[in-house]
Amino acid sequence: MFWRMTGLSAASPVDTILDKENFTLEELLDEDEIIQECKALNTRLINFLRDKSQVEQLLRYIVEDVPEDSEKKRSFKFPFIACEIFTCEIDIILRTLVEDVELMDLLFSFVKPDHPHSTLLAGYFSKVVICLMLRKTAPLMNYVQEHPDIVVQLVDLIGITSIMEVLMRLIGADETIYSNFADTLQWLESTDVLEMIVDKFSSSDSPEVHANAAEILSAVTRCAPPALAAKICSPSFVGRLFRHALEESRPKSVLVHSLSVCISLLDPKRLASASYQAFRSNLSHGTLVTASPETVDGMLESLGALLKLLDITSSENVLPTTYGCLRPPLGKHRLKIVEFISVLLTIGSEIAEKELISQSAVKHCIDLFFQYPYNNFLHHHVENIIVSCLEVKRNQLIDHVLNDCGLVGKVLAAEKKSSLSVDSNGPTLPSEGKDPPRIGNMGHITRIANKLIQLANSSSMIQNHLLENSEWSEWQTSVLVKRNEVENVYHWACGRPTSLHDRGRDSDDDDFRDRDYDVAALANNLSQAFRYGMYSNDDIEEAQGSHERDDEDVYFDDESAEVVISSLRLGDDQDRGINDRLAASVPSPSPNSEETSLNMEETDEVLIGEATGTESQLESVSLENGSVENTKELAGVAEQNGASADDEKLLCTEEENFSQEAEASEQPMDVQDGQTDTQGGDAAEASSTEGAADEPCSSPEPGHALTGALSESFDTDHQSANTSGSNEIAHESGLPVKVDDGKIVEVATTNE
């Protein structure tokens, strides 16, 4: 670790304790850095903790409860640190535990009936056991198989969520355990663990027990060993589940959670727990339970008893609300029955559809939709029921919804009287002395109406039914069309992004992974763009120097790219304005500049090499009005004689083409305010190259970019020469050039 480097920090406090002759485990547990030292694999510390006596003491901190008046360290800190030491997953410590039967007996003594079961210690116990399942699966499973009472004891403590998690992984309902160690779970096939769990619905009145039992059974339907999967979807198991659910003496939580298990059997992919995302990613490892026709038949046997519970006339409960009161409230159990019917219609079982029609299950649900206008959970499930019935290809179910249930008439009646009825005999009553509020299911009614119109295009039965109703046609023309226009968010002029007009889905499905561009590729492109200074006109030298920076300095991650991409996509108008301004800022070339500019497409060539010593970096430049010869010969003379700079100020320049051109053509060159004049067409060339230097990205041709760089370098050097009066400047060839009053008057060939 960092503190062990010599001269940087003092010794670890843990090492200080270990240096003592007599120290205790409590001293180490009281040290704050002990966990960090364990993760750093401190050899002396691990050799001490691996001893059986120390492992036993750590286990006692986890499984043994302490009196209420005990010291806080003993009650809270020591159990926590002991648990963290085990979950550091140090192999030699875990091996000491699983290879000793006495230590394993001490660990699982926590689940014995006569043992106190603190919720805090149950969490530490579950973390240690789950750690052993992941790292020492085979030894742990062998121990549990040799002690079958452990499974029974875990089922008895299923009301504690931490124990429930241990049991769920133990029976193979965890995708990680099952996918890696399926062979070690075969012994569970001969046990009655599922029957013991489902019987908790009958033997306990605790809602926590019912919820945890349903959670385990639902997990088994998603991922379980084949033997358990076959057992849970058998008609006998389903019948056993419904018998417990429909007992009149049992609390309503039994019915609610029993139906949750049945829904998981019918639709295993349905979101039933927080671990669904992990389940979906590992779905191929386990056996996906699907309800067989026999399983569905077992559920349909209890359908009549379930529908009786939807009757609200016999209940006298009253629930006050902000808009009035509910007499009676819908309740979780009725809502779960409606959800069960909704899922039952999605499996495509013709037998189930006929049974639902014969017992008027769909009609009951639609009636509840209009009787409880403020229960959005109910509206969601009923809408799914209606859509499932209308989208099916069997005319019997469509006719039942349109004619027997009177769906269209109820929709029109709700539209006529869109406020809560005062004189209604329904369960939802408004407050006295207040104006009745608008009913809250108008959004779902609109969606159902639009679905009817959509399906009418493909179903002659629905189309004929709507055309026969003149009141529907009038309402559709005068109300529904206008409402859809108002509620169309893509037509709202409130600053919504224009890109949404092209999207055919709502914002809930908006995920960056589904967009029409690759964020990682754009991030890399943007990184390169900013790295090479493509978006900046200032500090060109600094942008050019960015080639030498590390990749970390210019790294552009996905999140940053997402922000930039959003701003680019949402600012099309601003981008067009910026492009117009950039185009306007490019100076127009003069006629003379066209004659004297570098013609890279025809005959001009620029050969750039690396200069060493006094060799010129620019070896040859061919211009239309003359050539610049290589100055290696002059450079050799300067190297032989040596250049004296005692009375001359030498300024290093990057290029020499302009000064060499002036020497070759024997024309004096003026240097004023960054402008060059060669008494000819060269002035236009200098002006053109200066404009290119000011706007490096205005021209994509490489020749223009090079001209701008040469002009900028030349202007900068000779501006310095102007400020120094009569001085000498040194080229890369090493030759001094004398400048007097801004004019180059002499190029020295020998040492003065």
C-alpha positions in Angstrom: 0.0 0.0 0.0 0.9 3.7 -0.3 1.9 4.0 3.4 4.4 1.2 3.1 6.6 3.1 0.7 9.8 4.1 2.4 9.9 7.7 3.4 6.4 8.5 2.4 4.3 7.6 5.5 4.5 6.1 8.9 3.8 2.4 9.6 0.2 1.2 9.6 -1.6 1.3 13.0 -2.5 -2.4 12.4 1.2 -3.3 12.0 1.9 -1.3 15.2 -0.6 -3.5 17.1 0.8 -6.7 15.5 4.3 -5.6 16.8 3.1 -5.9 20.4 3.9 -9.0 22.3 0.4 -9.4 23.7 -2.5 -8.1 21.7 -6.1 -9.2 21.4 -8.6 -9.6 18.5 -10.6 -6.8 20.0 -7.7 -4.3 19.6 -7.5 -5.2 15.9 -11.3 -4.9 15.4 -11.3 -1.5 17.1 -8.7 -0.2 14.6 -10.3 1.6 11.7 -7.8 0.4 9.0 -8.2 -3.3 9.6 -10.6 -3.8 6.6 -8.2 -1.9 4.3 -5.3 -4.1 5.5 -7.3 -7.2 4.9 -8.0 -6.1 1.3 -4.3 -5.3 0.9 -3.5 -8.9 2.0 -1.4 -8.0 5.0 0.4 -11.2 5.6 0.9 -10.9 9.3 -2.7 -9.9 9.8 -4.1 -12.7 7.7 -1.9 -15.3 9.4 -3.4 -14.2 12.7 -7.0 -14.1 11.6 -6.8 -17.6 9.9 -6.4 -19.3 13.2 -9.4 -21.4 14.2 -9.8 -19.6 17.6 -9.9 -16.2 15.9 -12.4 -17.4 13.2 -14.6 -18.8 16.0 -14.5 -15.5 17.9 -15.5 -13.6 14.7 -18.4 -16.0 14.2 -19.6 -15.4 17.7 -19.7 -11.7 17.1 -22.0 -12.4 14.2 -24.4 -15.1 15.5 -24.6 -14.4 19.3 -26.8 -11.6 20.6 -25.6 -9.5 23.5 -27.5 -7.9 26.4 -29.0 -4.5 25.8 -26.7 -2.8 28.3 -23.5 -4.1 26.5 -20.9 -1.7 25.2 -21.8 -0.2 21.8 -18.5 -1.6 20.3 -19.6 -5.1 21.2 -23.1 -4.6 20.0 -22.5 -2.8 16.7 -18.9 -2.3 15.6 -17.4 -5.7 16.3 -20.2 -7.6 14.5 -19.9 -5.3 11.5 -16.1 -5.6 11.3 -16.3 -9.3 11.7 -18.8 -9.6 8.8 -16.7 -7.4 6.6 -13.6 -9.5 7.3 -15.4 -12.6 6.0 -16.8 -10.8 3.0 -13.3 -9.6 2.0 -13.3 -13.1 0.5 -9.8 -14.1 1.7 -9.6 -17.7 0.6 -7.5 -19.0 3.5 -10.0 -17.6 6.1 -13.0 -19.0 4.2 -11.3 -22.3 3.9 -10.7 -22.4 7.7 -14.4 -21.9 8.1 -15.9 -24.4 5.6 -13.5 -27.2 6.4 -14.2 -27.2 10.1 -17.6 -28.8 11.0 -17.7 -27.2 14.5 -17.3 -23.7 13.0 -20.1 -24.4 10.4 -22.3 -25.6 13.3 -21.6 -22.4 15.1 -22.5 -20.4 12.0 -25.8 -22.1 11.3 -26.8 -22.2 15.0 -28.2 -18.7 14.3 -31.3 -20.3 12.5 -32.2 -22.7 15.3 -35.7 -22.1 16.8 -34.4 -21.5 20.3 -31.9 -18.9 19.1 -32.8 -15.1 19.2 -33.0 -13.7 15.7 -32.0 -10.1 15.6 -32.7 -8.4 12.3 -29.2 -6.8 12.5 -27.4 -10.0 13.0 -29.6 -11.7 10.4 -28.2 -9.4 7.8 -24.6 -10.2 8.8 -25.4 -13.9 8.9 -26.9 -13.8 5.3 -23.9 -11.9 4.0 -21.4 -14.5 5.3 -23.5 -17.4 4.0 -24.0 -15.9 0.6 -20.3 -15.2 0.4 -19.7 -18.9 1.1 -22.2 -19.8 -1.6 -20.3 -17.8 -4.2 -16.7 -18.8 -3.2 -17.1 -22.1 -1.5 -20.2 -23.5 -3.1 -19.5 -27.2 -3.1 -18.4 -27.5 0.5 -21.3 -25.4 1.7 -23.9 -27.4 -0.3 -22.4 -30.6 1.0 -22.8 -29.4 4.6 -26.4 -28.3 4.0 -27.2 -31.6 2.3 -25.9 -33.5 5.3 -28.0 -31.3 7.6 -31.5 -31.2 6.0 -32.9 -29.4 9.1 -31.2 -26.2 8.0 -33.7 -25.9 5.1 -36.7 -26.3 7.4 -35.3 -23.8 9.8 -34.7 -21.3 7.0 -38.3 -21.7 5.8 -39.5 -21.0 9.4 -37.6 -17.7 9.4 -38.8 -16.7 5.9 -40.4 -13.5 7.3 -36.9 -12.0 7.8 -35.9 -10.7 4.4 -32.2 -11.5 4.9 -33.0 -15.2 5.6 -35.3 -15.2 2.6 -32.4 -14.2 0.4 -30.3 -17.0 1.7 -33.1 -19.5 1.1 -33.7 -18.2 -2.4 -30.1 -18.8 -3.4 -30.0 -22.1 -1.6 -32.8 -23.6 -3.6 -31.3 -22.4 -6.9 -33.7 -19.5 -7.6 -30.7 -17.2 -8.1 -29.4 -17.0 -11.7 -25.8 -16.7 -10.5 -25.7 -19.7 -8.3 -27.7 -21.9 -10.6 -25.8 -21.1 -13.8 -22.4 -21.9 -12.1 -23.3 -24.8 -9.8 -26.3 -26.5 -11.3 -25.0 -30.0 -10.4 -24.8 -29.2 -6.7 -28.5 -28.3 -6.6 -29.8 -31.7 -7.7 -30.3 -32.9 -4.2 -33.1 -30.3 -3.8 -35.3 -32.3 -6.2 -36.1 -34.8 -3.4 -37.0 -32.2 -0.8 -40.4 -30.7 -0.1 -39.1 -27.1 0.1 -41.7 -25.7 -2.3 -44.6 -27.3 -0.3 -43.1 -25.9 2.9 -42.9 -22.4 1.5 -46.5 -22.4 0.1 -47.8 -23.7 3.4 -46.6 -20.5 5.0 -49.6 -18.9 3.4 -51.8 -21.0 5.7 -49.7 -21.2 8.9 -48.8 -17.5 9.3 -50.8 -14.3 9.4 -47.8 -12.0 8.9 -47.9 -10.0 5.6 -44.1 -10.0 5.5 -44.1 -13.8 5.5 -46.7 -13.9 2.7 -44.7 -11.4 0.6 -41.4 -13.2 1.1 -42.9 -16.6 0.3 -44.4 -15.2 -2.9 -41.1 -13.6 -3.8 -39.3 -16.9 -3.5 -41.9 -18.8 -5.5 -41.9 -16.1 -8.2 -38.2 -16.3 -8.4 -38.5 -20.1 -8.9 -40.8 -19.5 -11.9 -38.1 -17.3 -13.5 -35.0 -19.4 -12.8 -34.9 -22.7 -11.1 -33.7 -26.3 -11.5 -35.8 -28.4 -13.8 -37.3 -30.5 -11.0 -38.5 -27.5 -9.1 -39.8 -25.9 -12.2 -41.9 -28.9 -13.1 -43.3 -29.1 -9.6 -44.3 -25.5 -9.3 -46.3 -25.4 -12.5 -48.1 -28.7 -11.8 -52.0 -28.5 -11.3 -51.7 -29.9 -7.8 -49.4 -27.2 -6.7 -51.6 -24.5 -8.3 -54.6 -26.0 -6.6 -52.8 -26.0 -3.3 -52.0 -22.3 -3.8 -55.6 -21.3 -4.5 -56.9 -23.2 -1.6 -54.9 -21.1 0.8 -55.8 -18.0 -1.1 -59.5 -18.5 -1.0 -59.9 -19.4 2.6 -62.3 -16.9 4.1 -60.5 -16.8 7.4 -57.2 -15.9 5.9 -56.1 -12.2 5.5 -56.3 -10.6 2.1 -52.5 -10.5 1.8 -52.6 -14.3 1.2 -54.9 -13.8 -1.8 -52.8 -10.9 -3.2 -49.5 -12.7 -3.0 -50.9 -16.0 -4.2 -52.2 -14.3 -7.3 -48.7 -12.7 -7.7 -47.3 -16.2 -8.0 -49.9 -17.2 -10.5 -49.2 -14.1 -12.6 -45.5 -15.1 -12.6 -46.5 -18.6 -13.8 -48.5 -17.1 -16.7 -46.0 -14.5 -17.6 -42.5 -15.2 -16.3 -41.0 -12.1 -18.0 -43.3 -9.9 -16.0 -41.5 -7.5 -13.6 -42.0 -9.1 -10.2 -39.0 -8.1 -8.2 -36.0 -5.8 -8.1 -33.8 -8.6 -9.5 -35.6 -8.7 -12.8 -32.9 -6.9 -14.7 -30.3 -9.5 -13.5 -32.7 -12.3 -14.4 -33.2 -10.9 -17.9 -29.5 -10.8 -18.5 -29.0 -14.5 -17.4 -32.3 -15.9 -18.6 -30.6 -18.6 -20.7 -29.0 -20.2 -17.7 -32.2 -21.3 -15.9 -35.4 -23.1 -16.9 -38.1 -20.6 -17.9 -41.3 -21.9 -16.5 -44.3 -21.6 -18.8 -47.8 -22.4 -17.8 -49.1 -25.6 -19.4 -52.8 -26.1 -20.4 -53.2 -28.2 -17.3 -51.8 -25.3 -15.2 -54.3 -22.9 -16.8 -57.1 -25.4 -16.2 -56.2 -25.5 -12.5 -56.4 -21.8 -12.3 -59.8 -21.6 -14.1 -61.3 -23.9 -11.5 -61.1 -21.2 -9.0 -62.1 -18.3 -11.3 -65.7 -18.3 -10.1 -64.6 -17.8 -6.5 -62.3 -15.0 -7.5 -65.0 -13.2 -9.5 -67.3 -13.2 -6.4 -64.7 -11.1 -4.6 -65.2 -8.4 -7.2 -68.7 -7.8 -6.0 -68.7 -4.5 -4.1 -72.4 -4.4 -3.1 -71.9 -6.4 0.1 -69.0 -4.4 1.5 -69.7 -1.5 3.9 -66.2 0.0 4.3 -65.8 3.7 3.8 -62.6 5.5 2.8 -62.6 9.4 2.9 -60.7 11.0 0.0 -59.8 14.5 -1.1 -62.6 14.5 -3.7 -65.2 12.7 -1.5 -65.3 9.2 -0.3 -65.2 5.6 -1.5 -67.9 3.2 -0.4 -66.3 0.7 -0.5 -62.7 1.2 -1.6 -61.4 -1.0 -4.4 -58.7 -2.7 -2.3 -55.5 -4.5 -3.3 -57.2 -7.9 -3.6 -59.7 -6.7 -6.2 -57.0 -4.9 -8.1 -54.9 -8.0 -8.1 -57.8 -10.1 -9.5 -58.2 -7.7 -12.4 -54.5 -7.9 -13.1 -54.7 -11.7 -13.0 -57.6 -11.6 -15.6 -55.5 -9.2 -17.7 -52.6 -11.6 -17.8 -54.8 -14.6 -18.4 -56.1 -13.0 -21.6 -52.6 -12.5 -23.0 -51.6 -16.2 -23.1 -53.9 -16.9 -26.0 -55.7 -19.8 -24.4 -59.1 -20.2 -26.1 -60.4 -22.2 -23.2 -59.5 -19.4 -20.8 -61.3 -16.9 -23.1 -64.5 -18.9 -23.2 -64.5 -19.3 -19.5 -64.0 -15.5 -19.0 -66.9 -14.8 -21.4 -69.2 -17.3 -19.7 -68.6 -15.9 -16.3 -68.7 -12.3 -17.4 -65.2 -11.5 -16.1 -64.5 -8.9 -18.7 -67.8 -7.2 -18.0 -67.1 -7.0 -14.3 -63.7 -5.4 -15.0 -65.2 -2.8 -17.4 -67.9 -1.9 -14.9 -65.2 -1.3 -12.2 -63.4 1.0 -14.7 -66.3 3.4 -14.7 -67.3 2.9 -11.1 -63.8 3.9 -9.8 -62.8 6.9 -12.1 -59.8 7.9 -10.0 -57.9 4.6 -9.7 -55.3 4.7 -12.4 -53.9 1.3 -11.5 -57.3 -0.2 -12.3 -57.6 1.8 -15.5 -54.3 0.5 -16.7 -55.2 -3.1 -16.3 -58.7 -2.7 -17.7 -57.4 -0.9 -20.8 -55.0 -3.9 -21.3 -58.0 -6.3 -21.0 -60.0 -4.3 -23.6 -57.1 -4.1 -26.0 -56.3 -7.8 -25.6 -60.0 -8.6 -26.4 -60.1 -6.4 -29.5 -56.8 -7.4 -31.0 -57.6 -11.1 -30.9 -58.7 -12.7 -34.1 -61.6 -14.6 -32.6 -64.9 -12.7 -33.3 -66.6 -14.2 -30.2 -64.5 -12.2 -27.8 -64.8 -9.0 -29.9 -68.5 -9.3 -30.0 -68.6 -9.9 -26.3 -66.8 -6.6 -25.6 -68.7 -4.5 -28.1 -72.3 -5.9 -27.5 -72.5 -7.7 -24.2 -70.3 -5.3 -22.3 -71.6 -2.2 -24.2 -68.2 -0.6 -24.4 -69.0 2.1 -26.9 -72.2 3.1 -25.1 -70.3 3.4 -21.8 -67.6 5.5 -23.4 -70.2 7.9 -24.9 -72.1 8.1 -21.6 -68.9 9.0 -19.7 -68.2 11.7 -22.3 -71.7 13.2 -21.9 -71.3 13.4 -18.1 -67.6 14.1 -17.6 -68.1 15.2 -13.9 -68.6 13.0 -10.9 -72.2 12.2 -10.5 -73.8 13.4 -7.3 -76.9 11.2 -7.4 -75.0 8.1 -8.4 -75.4 4.9 -6.5 -71.8 3.9 -7.3 -68.9 3.5 -4.9 -67.3 6.9 -5.7 -69.2 9.8 -4.1 -68.2 13.6 -4.3 -67.8 15.8 -1.3 -70.9 17.6 -0.1 -71.0 21.4 -0.6 -68.4 21.3 -3.4 -68.7 21.2 -7.1 -68.2 17.7 -8.4 -64.7 17.2 -9.9 -64.1 16.0 -13.4 -63.7 12.2 -13.7 -60.1 11.0 -13.8 -60.2 8.3 -16.4 -60.8 10.5 -19.5 -57.2 9.9 -20.7 -57.7 6.2 -20.8 -61.2 6.6 -22.4 -59.6 8.6 -25.2 -56.9 6.0 -25.7 -59.5 3.2 -25.9 -61.6 5.2 -28.4 -58.5 5.8 -30.6 -57.7 2.1 -30.4 -61.2 1.3 -31.6 -60.8 3.5 -34.6 -57.4 2.1 -35.3 -58.6 -1.5 -35.2 -61.7 -0.7 -37.2 -59.4 -0.4 -40.3 -58.5 -4.1 -40.1 -61.6 -5.5 -38.5 -65.0 -5.4 -40.3 -66.9 -6.3 -37.2 -65.5 -3.3 -35.3 -66.0 -1.0 -38.3 -69.6 -2.0 -38.8 -70.4 -1.6 -35.1 -69.0 1.9 -35.1 -70.8 2.9 -38.3 -74.1 1.7 -37.0 -73.8 4.1 -34.1 -74.6 7.6 -35.4 -73.9 9.1 -31.9 -70.3 7.7 -32.1 -69.7 9.2 -35.5 -70.8 12.6 -34.4 -68.7 12.5 -31.2 -65.7 11.3 -33.2 -65.9 14.2 -35.6 -66.8 17.0 -33.1 -64.9 15.9 -30.0 -62.3 13.2 -30.5 -60.6 14.6 -33.5 -60.2 18.0 -31.9 -59.0 16.5 -28.6 -56.4 14.5 -30.4 -55.2 17.6 -32.2 -54.9 19.5 -28.9 -53.2 16.6 -27.1 -50.7 15.9 -29.8 -47.5 16.9 -28.1 -45.6 17.0 -31.4 -47.6 20.0 -32.5 -47.1 22.0 -29.3 -45.3 25.3 -29.9 -43.6 25.4 -26.5 -40.0 24.9 -27.4 -40.0 21.1 -27.8 -37.1 19.8 -29.8 -37.9 19.6 -33.5 -36.2 16.2 -33.7 -39.1 14.7 -31.8 -41.3 15.2 -34.8 -39.6 12.4 -36.5 -39.9 9.9 -33.7 -42.7 7.4 -33.4 -42.5 6.6 -29.7 -43.0 8.3 -26.4 -40.3 9.7 -24.2 -40.5 6.7 -21.8 -38.7 4.6 -24.4 -36.1 7.2 -25.1 -32.8 5.5 -24.6 -29.5 6.8 -25.9 -28.6 3.3 -27.0 -31.6 3.3 -29.4 -30.7 6.6 -31.1 -29.7 6.9 -34.7 -26.0 7.7 -34.0 -23.1 6.0 -32.4 -22.2 7.9 -29.3 -18.8 6.2 -28.9 -17.8 7.0 -32.5 -19.0 10.6 -32.3 -17.2 11.0 -29.0 -14.0 9.9 -30.7 -14.6 12.3 -33.6 -15.3 15.2 -31.3 -12.2 14.3 -29.4 -10.1 14.5 -32.5 -11.8 17.7 -33.6 -11.0 19.5 -30.4 -7.6 17.9 -30.2 -6.5 19.4 -33.6 -8.1 22.8 -32.9 -10.7 22.5 -35.6 -13.3 24.6 -33.7 -11.0 27.5 -32.6 -9.6 30.4 -34.6 -7.5 31.7 -31.7 -4.2 30.5 -30.3 -3.3 28.5 -33.4 0.2 27.8 -32.1 -1.3 26.3 -28.9 -3.7 24.2 -31.0 -0.9 23.0 -33.1 1.1 22.1 -30.0 -1.7 20.0 -28.8 -0.4 17.1 -30.9 2.1 16.5 -28.1 -0.5 16.1 -25.3 -1.5 12.8 -23.8 -4.7 11.2 -24.8 -6.1 11.8 -21.4 -6.0 15.5 -22.0 -8.3 15.3 -24.9 -10.4 12.3 -24.0 -14.1 12.9 -24.6 -16.3 10.5 -22.8 -19.8 9.3 -23.8 -21.5 11.5 -21.3 -19.8 14.7 -22.5 -20.4 13.6 -26.1 -24.1 13.2 -25.3 -24.3 16.8 -24.0 -22.5 18.2 -27.1 -24.5 16.1 -29.5 -27.8 17.2 -27.9 -26.7 20.9 -28.2 -25.7 20.3 -31.8 -29.0 18.6 -32.7 -31.2 21.1 -30.9 -29.4 24.2 -32.3 -29.7 23.8 -36.0 -30.7 27.4 -36.5 -27.8 28.6 -34.4 -25.4 26.4 -36.3 -26.6 27.8 -39.6 -26.1 31.3 -38.3 -22.6 30.5 -37.2 -21.8 28.9 -40.5 -23.0 32.0 -42.3 -20.8 34.2 -40.1 -17.8 32.0 -40.7 -18.4 32.1 -44.4 -18.7 35.9 -44.3 -15.5 36.3 -42.3 -13.3 34.6 -45.0 -11.5 37.4 -47.0 -12.1 37.4 -50.7 -8.9 36.9 -52.7 -7.7 39.7 -55.0 -6.9 39.2 -58.7 -3.2 39.5 -58.0 -3.3 36.9 -55.3 -4.8 34.4 -57.7 -1.7 34.9 -60.0 0.9 34.5 -57.2 -0.7 32.1 -54.8 0.5 28.6 -54.4 -1.1 26.4 -57.0 -1.1 23.0 -55.3 -3.3 21.4 -57.9 -1.1 22.0 -61.0 2.7 22.3 -60.8 3.6 23.5 -57.3 5.3 21.1 -54.9 6.2 21.6 -51.3 8.7 19.1 -49.9 9.0 19.3 -46.2 11.7 17.5 -44.3 13.2 17.5 -40.9 16.1 19.9 -40.5 19.1 18.8 -38.4 21.9 21.2 -37.4 21.9 24.1 -39.9 20.0 22.3 -42.7 16.9 24.1 -43.9 13.5 22.6 -42.9 12.0 23.7 -46.2 14.2 22.1 -48.9 12.6 23.5 -52.1 9.6 25.7 -53.0 8.6 26.2 -56.6 6.7 29.4 -57.3 5.1 30.7 -60.5 7.2 34.0 -60.5 10.5 32.4 -59.6 12.2 29.6 -57.7 13.9 29.4 -54.4 17.1 27.3 -54.5 18.3 25.3 -51.6 20.7 27.1 -49.3 22.7 24.2 -48.2 25.9 25.6 -49.9 25.6 28.9 -48.0 24.8 27.1 -44.9 28.1 25.1 -45.3 30.1 28.4 -45.7 28.5 29.7 -42.5 29.3 26.5 -40.6 33.0 26.6 -41.8 33.6 30.3 -40.9 31.3 30.4 -37.8 28.7 33.1 -37.3 29.6 35.8 -34.7 26.6 37.2 -32.9 28.4 39.6 -30.5 26.9 42.8 -32.0 23.9 41.2 -33.7 20.6 40.1 -32.3 19.7 36.6 -33.8 16.0 35.7 -34.0 15.2 32.2 -35.1 12.5 31.9 -37.8 10.5 28.8 -38.8 10.7 29.2 -42.6 13.0 31.0 -45.1 11.2 31.0 -48.4 10.2 34.7 -48.4 13.7 36.0 -47.6 15.3 33.6 -50.1 12.8 34.8 -52.7 13.8 38.4 -52.1 17.5 37.5 -52.4 16.9 35.6 -55.7 14.9 38.3 -57.4 17.1 41.1 -56.0 14.1 43.1 -55.0 14.0 44.9 -51.6 11.2 43.7 -49.3 9.4 45.9 -46.9 8.2 44.6 -43.6 5.5 46.8 -42.1 2.7 45.9 -39.7 2.9 42.3 -40.7 2.6 43.1 -44.5 5.2 42.2 -47.1 5.9 44.1 -50.3 8.2 42.7 -53.0 7.5 45.6 -55.4 5.4 43.5 -57.6 2.6 40.9 -57.5 4.1 39.5 -54.3 2.2 42.0 -52.1 -1.1 40.4 -53.1 0.4 37.0 -52.3 1.4 38.2 -48.8 -2.0 39.6 -48.3 -3.7 36.4 -49.3 -1.5 34.3 -47.1 -2.1 36.6 -44.1 -5.9 36.1 -44.6 -5.4 32.4 -44.7 -3.5 32.5 -41.4 -6.3 34.4 -39.8 -8.8 31.8 -40.9 -7.0 28.4 -40.8 -10.2 26.4 -41.3 -11.7 28.4 -44.1 -10.1 26.4 -46.9 -9.9 22.6 -47.0 -6.9 22.6 -49.4 -3.6 21.7 -47.7 -1.8 24.3 -49.8 -3.8 27.1 -48.4 -3.2 26.0 -44.9 0.5 25.8 -45.4 0.5 29.3 -47.0 -1.3 30.7 -44.0 1.3 29.1 -41.6 4.2 30.4 -43.6 2.7 33.9 -43.8 1.9 34.0 -40.0 5.5 32.9 -39.2 7.0 35.4 -41.5 4.8 38.2 -40.3 5.6 37.5 -36.6 9.4 37.3 -37.2 9.6 40.5 -39.2 7.4 42.5 -36.9 10.0 41.8 -34.2 12.7 43.0 -36.7 10.8 46.3 -37.2 10.8 47.1 -33.5 14.6 46.6 -33.2 15.6 49.2 -35.8 18.7 47.9 -37.7 19.3 44.4 -36.5 20.1 41.0 -37.9 17.8 38.0 -38.0 19.0 34.5 -38.3 17.4 31.9 -40.5 17.3 28.2 -39.9 20.2 27.9 -42.3 22.3 29.9 -39.8 23.0 32.9 -42.1 22.5 36.4 -40.5 20.3 38.8 -42.5 20.7 42.5 -41.9 17.5 44.6 -41.7 17.7 48.4 -41.9 14.5 50.5 -41.4 12.3 47.6 -42.2 14.2 46.5 -45.3 16.4 43.6 -45.9 19.7 45.1 -47.2 22.2 42.3 -47.0 22.6 38.5 -46.5 26.0 37.8 -45.0 28.0 34.9 -46.4 31.0 35.2 -44.2 31.6 36.0 -40.6 31.9 39.8 -40.1 
